[in-house]
């Protein structure tokens, strides 16, 4: 059963059925039929800000890796990606703090080490590395996070921004450009600079622009070469993804650089597992503890 942490109007924060690390949380849409529009994007950002602030205040979290699957469930060993617990739109949040790596049995040292274990051999984290704070179990940590988020989620006159005010046109963000990186691990590996150091500093139009970029890549995948990609590339057959896996790694330290989104087009006919390569390159961690 997923432990409930906090609910908002359209999104909720939960502990997954099998938390891979002490900082593994889910941001899930309450109703999978809800359209992803400006209001939904705003509430998602609200939940993320609450989660980030609570993890920092309660656990001393210093960063996080964020994973978003779009029309994709992992198969096989699933290296480099968490299991799909539901078909409901979900973002996996893997927060890390300095003592999490010393939590002992049942707790992976890092997000990367947890995801390097095949799906069928993974076990739930049980310790937190926060015994000195009296939060040595996940239920205790979740209770503290729940209280922190409840206290911080004070009613306000309105969270509706000008972009979401009824009767007005939504604000627009510059298009998100998916570019082929020089070290691409597959035909359908792209990156995009988001222009903010954290999702907590994003706005609804940015999230909507990401959605538009993914929808476009589904129909017409950015090819090789790209503006930010290599000048030449081996001849490869056309690849059209049926879904996506997206990763972004945030540092919550002052002075963090702009956030980069790594996007992988996925298909059950893919000949290489892009996230396994992405993982072994060290792209997911360890997240700097500062």
C-alpha positions in Angstrom: 0.0 0.0 0.0 1.2 3.5 -0.8 1.5 5.6 2.3 -0.2 9.0 2.0 1.8 12.1 2.7 -0.1 15.1 1.4 -3.0 15.9 -1.0 -3.7 19.0 -3.0 -6.5 19.9 -5.4 -5.3 17.9 -8.3 -2.1 16.1 -7.2 -1.0 14.1 -4.2 2.3 13.1 -2.6 2.8 9.5 -1.6 5.4 7.0 -0.6 5.6 4.3 -3.3 4.7 0.7 -2.6 8.4 -0.2 -2.8 10.4 2.9 -1.9 13.9 2.3 -3.3 15.6 5.0 -1.1 14.5 6.9 2.0 13.9 9.9 -0.2 11.8 8.1 -2.8 8.3 9.8 -3.1 5.7 10.0 -5.8 3.8 12.9 -7.1 0.6 11.4 -8.6 -2.4 12.9 -10.3 -5.6 12.4 -8.2 -7.7 11.6 -11.3 -6.0 10.2 -14.3 -8.7 11.7 -16.5 -7.7 15.2 -15.5 -6.3 17.1 -18.5 -2.7 18.5 -18.1 -3.5 22.1 -18.4 -2.3 25.3 -16.7 -4.3 24.6 -13.5 -2.9 21.0 -13.3 0.7 22.2 -14.0 0.3 24.9 -11.3 -0.9 22.4 -8.7 1.9 20.0 -9.6 4.5 22.7 -9.0 2.8 23.6 -5.7 3.1 20.0 -4.5 6.7 19.8 -5.6 7.6 22.9 -3.7 5.9 21.6 -0.6 7.8 18.3 -1.0 11.1 19.9 -1.6 10.8 22.3 1.3 9.7 19.5 3.7 12.5 17.2 2.7 15.0 20.0 3.2 13.6 21.0 6.6 13.0 17.5 8.0 15.8 15.4 6.4 18.3 18.0 5.3 18.0 16.9 1.6 20.5 18.5 -0.7 19.2 17.5 -4.1 17.0 15.1 -6.0 16.6 13.2 -9.2 13.2 13.4 -10.9 11.9 10.7 -13.2 8.9 11.0 -15.5 7.6 8.1 -17.7 5.2 9.0 -20.5 3.2 6.1 -22.0 6.0 3.8 -20.9 6.3 0.9 -18.5 9.7 -0.8 -18.0 10.3 -4.3 -19.1 13.0 -6.8 -18.4 15.6 -5.8 -15.8 14.5 -2.1 -15.9 17.9 -0.8 -15.0 18.0 2.9 -14.6 14.3 3.3 -14.0 11.8 2.6 -11.2 9.0 0.1 -11.6 5.7 1.4 -12.9 3.3 1.2 -9.9 0.3 2.6 -11.7 -0.8 3.9 -15.1 -1.8 7.2 -13.4 0.5 10.1 -14.4 3.3 10.0 -11.9 6.6 11.7 -11.2 9.2 9.8 -9.1 11.1 12.0 -6.7 14.4 10.6 -5.3 15.7 13.1 -2.7 19.0 12.5 -1.1 20.7 13.8 2.1 24.3 13.2 3.4 23.4 10.5 6.0 21.1 8.5 3.7 24.1 6.6 2.4 24.8 5.3 5.9 21.3 4.2 6.7 22.3 0.5 6.8 20.5 -2.6 5.7 17.5 -2.1 3.5 18.5 1.3 2.3 20.5 1.9 -0.9 23.3 4.4 -0.7 22.2 6.4 -3.7 19.4 6.6 -6.2 21.9 5.3 -8.8 22.8 2.3 -6.7 19.2 1.4 -6.1 18.4 1.6 -9.8 21.4 -0.5 -10.7 19.6 -3.5 -9.2 17.3 -5.4 -11.6 13.6 -4.9 -11.0 13.0 -8.4 -9.7 15.7 -8.1 -7.1 14.9 -4.7 -5.6 13.7 -4.4 -2.0 12.2 -1.6 -0.1 14.3 0.8 1.8 13.6 0.6 5.6 16.1 2.9 7.3 16.6 6.6 6.7 20.0 7.5 8.1 18.2 10.0 10.4 18.3 8.1 13.7 20.0 11.0 15.4 16.9 13.1 14.7 14.6 10.4 16.0 13.4 9.5 12.4 15.1 6.2 11.9 12.1 4.5 10.2 10.2 5.5 7.0 6.8 5.7 8.9 8.4 8.2 11.3 10.0 10.2 8.5 6.7 10.2 6.6 4.8 11.5 9.7 7.3 14.3 10.0 7.1 15.2 6.3 3.3 15.1 6.5 3.2 17.5 9.4 5.7 19.8 7.8 3.7 20.0 4.5 0.4 20.4 6.3 1.8 23.4 8.3 3.3 24.9 5.1 0.2 24.5 3.0 -1.7 27.4 4.4 -4.9 28.5 2.5 -4.2 31.5 0.4 -6.6 33.9 -1.3 -5.8 32.2 -4.6 -3.0 30.2 -6.2 -4.4 31.0 -9.6 -2.0 32.9 -11.7 -2.8 35.2 -14.6 -2.0 32.2 -16.8 -4.9 30.3 -15.2 -7.5 33.0 -14.7 -10.8 32.0 -16.4 -11.5 34.0 -19.5 -7.9 34.9 -20.2 -5.5 33.3 -22.6 -2.8 31.2 -21.0 0.7 32.6 -20.8 3.2 30.9 -23.2 6.7 29.8 -22.7 9.4 29.7 -25.4 9.4 26.3 -27.2 11.5 23.6 -25.5 14.1 22.4 -28.1 15.1 18.8 -27.9 18.7 18.5 -29.1 20.8 15.4 -29.7 23.7 15.4 -27.2 27.2 14.4 -28.4 27.3 11.4 -26.1 23.8 10.2 -27.1 23.2 6.6 -25.9 20.5 5.9 -28.6 18.8 7.2 -31.6 16.2 8.8 -29.5 18.2 10.4 -26.7 17.7 14.2 -26.4 18.4 16.9 -23.9 16.8 20.2 -23.2 17.9 23.1 -21.1 15.0 24.4 -18.9 16.5 27.7 -17.9 15.8 27.3 -14.2 17.9 25.5 -11.5 15.0 23.6 -10.1 11.4 22.5 -10.9 10.5 24.6 -7.8 11.4 27.7 -9.8 9.5 26.7 -13.0 6.1 28.1 -14.0 3.1 26.3 -15.6 3.9 27.5 -19.1 7.3 25.8 -18.9 5.7 22.5 -17.9 3.2 22.8 -20.8 6.1 23.6 -23.2 7.8 20.4 -22.1 4.6 18.5 -22.8 4.3 20.0 -26.2 7.9 19.1 -27.0 7.3 15.5 -26.1 4.1 15.3 -28.1 6.0 16.7 -31.1 8.8 14.2 -30.7 6.3 11.3 -30.7 5.2 12.4 -34.2 8.4 13.7 -35.6 11.5 12.7 -33.5 14.3 15.2 -33.7 16.9 13.6 -36.0 20.6 13.5 -36.2 22.5 15.7 -36.6 20.9 18.4 -34.5 22.0 22.0 -33.8 23.6 20.8 -30.5 24.5 17.4 -31.8 27.4 15.7 -33.7 28.2 16.7 -37.2 27.8 13.2 -38.5 26.3 10.0 -37.2 26.1 6.4 -38.2 23.3 5.4 -40.6 20.5 4.0 -38.5 17.0 2.9 -39.4 14.2 5.3 -38.4 13.1 5.1 -34.8 9.7 6.2 -33.7 9.1 6.1 -29.9 5.9 4.8 -28.4 6.7 6.4 -25.0 9.4 8.4 -23.1 11.6 8.2 -20.1 12.7 11.5 -18.7 15.3 12.3 -16.0 16.4 15.5 -14.4 18.9 15.8 -11.6 18.7 18.8 -9.3 21.2 20.2 -6.8 19.4 22.2 -4.0 22.6 24.0 -3.1 23.0 27.7 -3.7 24.4 28.6 -7.0 23.1 25.5 -8.8 23.3 25.7 -12.6 20.3 25.5 -15.0 18.4 22.2 -14.9 18.8 19.9 -17.9 16.1 17.4 -18.9 17.3 14.1 -20.4 14.7 12.6 -22.7 14.8 9.0 -24.0 12.3 7.8 -26.7 11.3 4.3 -25.8 9.9 1.3 -27.6 9.6 -2.4 -26.8 11.4 -3.0 -30.1 14.4 -0.9 -29.0 17.7 -2.8 -29.5 19.6 -1.1 -26.6 18.4 -0.1 -23.2 19.2 3.6 -23.0 18.7 4.1 -19.3 21.0 1.2 -18.4 23.8 3.0 -20.4 22.8 6.4 -18.9 23.0 4.9 -15.4 26.4 3.2 -15.9 27.8 6.5 -17.1 27.1 8.0 -13.7 24.5 10.4 -14.9 22.1 9.7 -12.0 24.4 10.1 -9.1 25.5 10.3 -6.5 23.9 13.7 -6.2 26.4 16.1 -4.6 25.7 16.5 -0.9 27.6 19.8 -0.8 
